[in-house]
Amino acid sequence: MKETAQLLREKGLKVTPQRIAVYNMLLGTTAHPNAEMIYKTLESTNPTMSLATVYKTLDFFKQLGLVQELNVGESSSRYDAVVRCHPHTVCRICGRVDDLHIDALTEVARKLVPDLDFDVECEQLILYGICKECQEK
């Protein structure tokens, strides 16, 4: 918790229990939750937190580069505390979003950059399909 508080201070944010809770929750999950999921997860331990607070906090974090916002084709964005560019998979059945750890995909993006008349800052590759759990059902 001290590390999160220090990080928020370094980024110029006022340290609040709600901001610490939201950031720590994102650091501790690979589920890529949306704001509503974060709110529901934290509401029992943070009864004074509102859904609006979660949205505002996520917006601050995104602007400061503490989280990345993912648009995976749903009505609401997902959030990830891993801010370096990396690919994801999305299950069409259950909506699960996972990080995809395949170095070859990063290499493909790097090989394309010299052929583009474009300064690439980050790439977002999202593969859609059916996760193993849904395939087994």
Secondary structure, DSSP 8 states (H G I E B T S, - for coil): -HHHHHHHHHTT----HHHHHHHHHHHT-SS--BHHHHHHHHTTT-TT--HHHHHHHHHHHHHTTSSEEE--SSSS-EEES--S---EEEETTT--EEE---HHHHHHHHHHGGGSSS-------EEEE--HHHHH-
